[in-house]
Amino acid sequence: MLSIEGNENERKKTSHKKRRRDKSPEQEQNMKEEEELRTKHLKALADKPETDTILEELVFGGEDEFVEKLIGHSKARHTVSGDLLESDSEEETSENAAPLARKPAWVDEEDEHEENIEMTHRYRKDIMKSKTETALSKEKLQARLQEQFQKAMGGVPSWACQGSKKRISKEDEESEEENDDNLLSKTGNLLSQSSYLSKGVIQIRKCINANHERLSRVPLTTVQFHPLAQVVMTAGFDRSVSLFQVDGKRNQKIQSIHLEKFPIYKAQFSADGEQVIATGLRSKMFYIYDMMGGNIITVPRIRGLEERVIQQFEVSPNGSFLLLNGSAGYLHLLSMKTKELIGSMKMNGKSMKAVFSPDSSKVFSNSDDGFVYVWDVRSRQCLNKFTDEGSICGTSIALSRDGRYISCGSNSGVVNIYNHEDCLQQTNPRPLKAIMNLVTSASSIIFNPQTEIMAVASNKTDDAVKLVHIPSFSVFSNFPGQNKKSIHLPRAMDFSPRSGYFSIANNKGEALLYRVMNMKMPMWAAFSFEFL
């Protein structure tokens, strides 16, 4: 046996040598070239920096890993996985399975100690179930808050459930797309619908006083919002004009200008908001405060104007004219730029109040004999004279910003609302509505800039302020509310440019501030006051 095995080994060796000898020169040449390439590659690997080698292994993996990936890919190509043929029920079971509990990143020893939380705090009183429940542990408080949240939401919302996934079929996707299309098709109509203020109840809340940082001890006669800036102005018998930055929370004071021995009867911003005009209680001169330059300009007298006292005035919306109420039924028209007299207009009775039309082309004035006069500014001629129905003595007048309505107040407290066109053409127009909620003289009337609210007030009775809905002409039932003497005697009123705020100046030296919640305010209005 040994000899046979030895012979076999010798035969294998000789056959192997023969095969090596039988190779052709071309094959040997190819083998040499492959050997040289392998040698060069090994040399290149030896010379390559270690960092390059590490990066290649990180990106492509090592040689063994690369081979294993190739093997795995080839198996995947030639093998059909049975998992792809599993039933939908198995998928649902796996998807709805509870997620694995996660271990906390760290454990705080202080959290392990039980700590009772006081429930008497005003933010936690709502979740107390009894008055004896003065403290709760953290776990109980958390459970109570979750219970309150679920009660408010009508259950646990899907986004609050961890690990839950929605399986959306093609039918569900198609139905969702149809719903989206329906919503988009209705968006135009929804946006085009009117967003007018609804009648009945107005959403309004009291804020801190506009002049909180500088209250006056004497009556205020003026409150007005700046036409462009986030500022409100107050003025009164304390001989001061004060400016405040309105935010509804602090209303920080900007500055105050004191006018020596000059109790202020009325103050008003110019149309561009760069000046403040102030008239006195017993003086024929008036002051102009230039806010841009910080200068106070005194106007001691107007050439050609024979008036002993100047109190009532109006600035035209276009900023060109200043209208002064004179004595003996005179109205004096001045140039706002030069403060020179342009001309005068004369009515039969005493001029009580006057106001410009929105385009500054006309002046409407009421008298103590119950008539209302319409004047042309350019020619200073009377265009029409009509009777204010039921009025014996006119006390106030106002025009809406859109030019549709004219409101006339009388000493009886009745406020008549007229159509603008009727007042231009008729001598006895019928009012659209007579507001009879005031029992004393209607001293103030003002429309908000959007012509959705009209405010009327009497300075003869405490809390005599009413807000009227336009165009239904119905009074809001919840203002000023049930609290008596919360407003006192109203002396002046104003709405902010976007009607977000409403302010009332009273005889107690307060500029009451209210936030009108029905009015929308743009989010970008952080520095611009056009939204208020």
RODO-414019 format. One record per residue (C-alpha): residue in one letter; x, y, z. Coordinates in steps of 0.001 Angstrom, whole numbers, plus 500000, padded with zeros to 6 digits. Example, Ala and Ser with C-alpha at 12.3 -4.5 7.8 and 13.67 -1.06 7.14 Angstrom:
BEGIN
a512300495500507800 s513670498940507140 
This chain:
BEGIN
m500000500000500000 l502791502417500839 s504528501857497521 i501331502405495578 e500655505721497400 g504218506880496767 n503920506141493079 e500695508091492916 n502343511164494454 e505213511009492017 r502800510781489086 k500939513912490293 k504148515910490578 t505327514930487126 s501911515735485591 h501929519152487290 k505405519871485907 k504250518796482475 r501278521189482629 r503608524038483586 r505915523143480722 d502978522888478319 k502086526629478783 s502569528762475695 p504855531842475652 e501789534141475383 q500292532724478575 e503551533123480387 q503772536725479163 n500272537452480480 m501130535939483818 k504211538137484080 e502172541281483301 e499575540372485942 e502350539778488447 e503855543179487681 l500468544922488074 r499902543174491407 t503326544247492581 k502661547893491571 h499289547857493339 l500791546520496553 k503515549139496364 a500903551884495871 l498984550639498866 a502110550640500930 d502945554220499891 k499314555545500423 p498867557611503577 e497119555927506448 t494376558571506579 d493363557837502965 t493091554153503723 i490922554798506787 l488629557118504826 e488199554548502052 e487283551902504600 l484798554221506277 v483101555111502996 f483310551843501062 g483980549448503925 g486825547016504154 e487534544459501522 d485679541730503415 e482642543938503960 f482566544903500299 v482555541252499285 e479824540424501760 k477673543251500347 l478133541939496829 i477139538477497944 g474113539815499760 h472980541836496720 s473316538821494431 k471238536704496823 a468583539394496964 r468375539480493162 h467889535724492881 t465624535242495953 v461973536310496285 s461309537329499856 g458224535842501410 d457711538959503554 l456425540836500507 l453531538380500258 e452383538809503846 s448742539740504435 d447567543258505186 s446380542159508586 e449925541242509581 e451126544660508424 e448489546388510518 t449455544332513532 s453118545258513196 e452390548925512542 n450015549308515469 a452341547537517836 a453349549593520834 p456729551277520503 l459631550042522528 a460004551833525835 r462876554279525736 k465344554589528535 p465751558073529987 a468904559910528999 w469659560608532647 v468052560294536044 d467763563327538276 e467798562333541926 e465739565385542873 d462921564201540617 e462664561009542607 h461707562934545753 e457989563621546037 e457167567299545970 n453731568767546585 i452674571703544432 e450472574453545810 m447072574585544108 t446061577973545493 h447842579798542665 r445401581599540377 y446599579619537336 r445821576292539050 k442508577115540706 d440575575940537651 i441758572349538014 m440953572060541738 k438104569635542428 s437454570875545960 k438501573738548215 t440278571341550561 e442590570289547734 t445353572767548503 a448304570690547239 l448967567900544742 s451962565764543928 k453670566149540572 e452220562883539260 k448663563776540276 l448987567281538859 q450266565885535568 a447369563416535418 r444912566203536226 l446305568390533447 q446132565501530967 e442538564856531979 q441646568518531512 f443364568604528120 q441603565461526875 k438280566818528082 a438822570040526170 m439986568209523027 g437251565557523160 g439761562755523571 v443403562123522822 p444362563657519466 s446234561443517022 w449354563612517093 a449643563000520839 c449797559200520421 q453382557968520021 g454021555277517466 s450594555433515830 k450682555521512062 k447867556088509633 r447632553733506699 i446277555684503747 s444835553663500903 k444393554934497377 e440696555515498013 d441501557613501077 e444030559634499110 e441511560243496331 s438842561336498817 e441318563699500492 e442224565205497139 e438526565710496386 n438042567442499742 d441042569683499052 d439624570574495649 n436263571422497197 l437935573598499812 l440066575383497246 s437047575938495037 k435283577627497965 t438236579703499115 g437487582511496707 n433945582824497981 l435063582700501588 l437604585445501042 s435205587569499059 q432547587469501765 s432142590673503771 s433798590834507192 y431590593646508517 l431153594063512235 s428051592225513447 k425397594058515425 g424056593336518907 v427115592797521085 i430566594263520547 q433670592460521767 i435474595153523717 r437653595116526813 k439118597742529075 c442867598352528937 i445103600402531171 n444491604136530711 a446225605678527728 n447713608389529977 h448503605997532822 e452031607379533221 r450792610972533453 l447314611282534862 s445772614738535052 r444001616133538106 v441763618346535992 p439441617530533078 l440885616434529766 t439426618125526703 t441181616164523953 v442209612626523128 q443359611791519604 f445305609004517938 h448145609921515625 p447266609259511964 l450525607426511225 a452458606577514406 q451697604350517382 v450934607411519500 v447961608953521296 m447725612589522405 t445913614025525421 a445386617666526398 g443278619565528904 f442973622188531564 d446335621187533064 r447960623343530320 s449817620354528867 v449900618338525663 s451121614792526311 l452093612019523897 f451998608324524756 q453080605197522900 v450070602894522837 d450437599162523399 g447454598544525676 k449685597276528497 r451972600081529637 n451300602996527266 q454668604596527900 k454829608379527995 i456897609913525208 q456848613573526225 s454735616409527603 i454672620048526481 h453593622573529083 l452002625832527903 e452264628467530622 k448930630024531674 f447173628359528758 p444433625877529745 i443801623965526543 y440302623946525067 k441173621734522108 a444247620154520486 q444490618339517159 f447140616726514958 s447779618139511517 a446806615893508605 d450404614686508138 g450855614183511880 e453896616466512104 q452250619286514071 v449840619785516979 i447510622801517016 a446206623882520440 t443650626571521300 g443007628024524752 l440012628420526983 r440047632226527111 s442538633376524474 k442534634538520872 m446052633272520244 f446920629619519681 y450017627427519660 i451517625090517089 y453934622431518254 d456310621247515524 m457074617665516529 m459741617173513873 g461757620227514890 g460759620239518553 n459687623892518360 i456627625609519838 i455272628321517542 t453026631028518959 v450364632540516696 p449367635714518602 r446843637029516087 i445559636566512552 r445619639621510308 g442062640580509363 l440493638378512035 e438531640242514694 e437842637579517297 r438341637907521031 v438457634165521715 i439384631237519472 q438304627836520737 q436680625557518169 f438636624644515020 e439019621863512462 v441912620750510231 s440946619711506699 p441659616064505757 n443958617155502906 g445978619329505303 s445456622575503368 f442982624466505545 l442314625429509145 l438685626292509952 l437952628509512979 n434534628877514598 g434021632569515213 s431357634602516945 a428097635911515438 g427782632963513067 y431142633398511312 l433393630625510043 h436955631642509157 l439043629707506632 l442831629883507089 s445739628517505100 m447371625731507068 k450730626543505520 t450889630313506110 k448228630646508857 e446760633581506919 l443061634299506504 i441638633130503172 g438018634143503719 s434971633903505981 m431475632415505786 k428437633806507634 m425293631990508821 n422187633405510468 g422457631794513881 k425423631046516097 s427868628529514708 m428029625569517078 k430178622944515335 a431651622582511844 v433365619756509970 f435021619210506590 s433839616677504046 p436267613773503461 d437560615358500234 s437956618797501913 s435769620426499252 k432839621238501554 v432111622370505102 f429051621305507114 s428096623459510105 n425118623430512454 s423673626395514303 d421777627164517473 d418517627514515510 g418359623894514313 f419639624422510763 v422619622822509025 y424598624719506372 v426617623244503518 w429480625438502238 d431727625252499208 v435342625715500331 r436620627145497052 s433932629816496587 r432889629998500277 q429255630081499128 c426344628271500790 l425344625257498686 n422377624144500788 k420613624762504067 f418480622042505595 t416535621504508787 d417761618972511309 e414531617142512079 g413271617790515600 s416288619906516541 i415928623206518363 c419635623789518891 g422422621886517205 t425317620819519426 s427469618430517361 i428003617173513816 a430107614458512166 l430689612948508713 s431712609374508020 r435088608838506352 d433487607191503332 g431184610196502829 r427918608239503073 y426510609518506363 i426055612818508204 s425112612762511895 c423691615789513704 g423326616003517488 s421038618355519383 n420574619689522894 s417771617162523468 g420208614263523097 v418760613043519795 v421299612181517084 n419910612060513536 i421753610070510861 y421243611295507278 n422212610169503825 h424921612476502486 e423306613005499079 d419951613921500629 c421603616665502655 l423111618203499525 q419840618349497602 q416934618555500067 t415903621202502576 n413952618792504807 p415668615410504486 r414316612515506502 p416891610877508764 l417786607245508176 k417683606741511926 a417225608831515061 i419394607640517974 m417514608465521185 n419670606759523793 l421055610006525231 v418855612061527551 t421100615131527700 s422825617263525076 a424808615272522489 s428209616930522811 s430353614494520796 i429859612354517691 i432535610398515862 f432595607643513223 n435328605041513217 p437545605109510076 q435868602016508581 t432327603441509073 e431225600436511118 i430794602165514483 m429464605574515474 a430159606799519008 v427871609402520594 a428331610997524011 s427050613689526345 n429299615583528740 k426344616383530995 t425766612877532393 d428061610194533781 d428700607227531481 a426618608806528704 v428440607048525846 k426812604799523266 l428296602828520390 v426050602487517338 h426416599725514751 i426570600862511127 p424626600277508861 s421898598704511048 f421944601848513266 s421365599702516361 v423088600405519670 f425503597802521065 s423839596539524224 n426960595682526231 f428708599068526240 p429529600806528529 g428328597917530707 q426726597649534115 n429464599347536138 k428190602783537054 k430495605772536852 s433215603853535051 i433499606574532411 h432280609645534352 l431695612723532177 p433038612099528646 r434702615161527132 a436225613757523920 m436485610454522003 d438538608946519204 f439155605694517337 s442603604563516255 p443232604465512468 r442275600761512173 s439715600932514998 g441669598495517146 y441494600971520048 f438847603382521310 s439613606114523832 i437479608451525942 a438787611549527743 n436786612378530866 n436470615066533518 k438661613073535937 g441769613611533818 e441743610036532488 a442091608886528901 l440202605594529106 l441441603013526615 y439454600104525191 r440532597310522883 v437934596549520196 m438392592806519719 n436168592541516627 m438657594533514589 k441456592518512900 m445060593680513268 p447848592652510889 m450708590703512428 w453373592843510779 a452275595971512598 a454977596148515242 f456109599705514561 s453482601054512173 f450277602234513775 e448062601822510712 f446667598592512152 l445289600049515353 
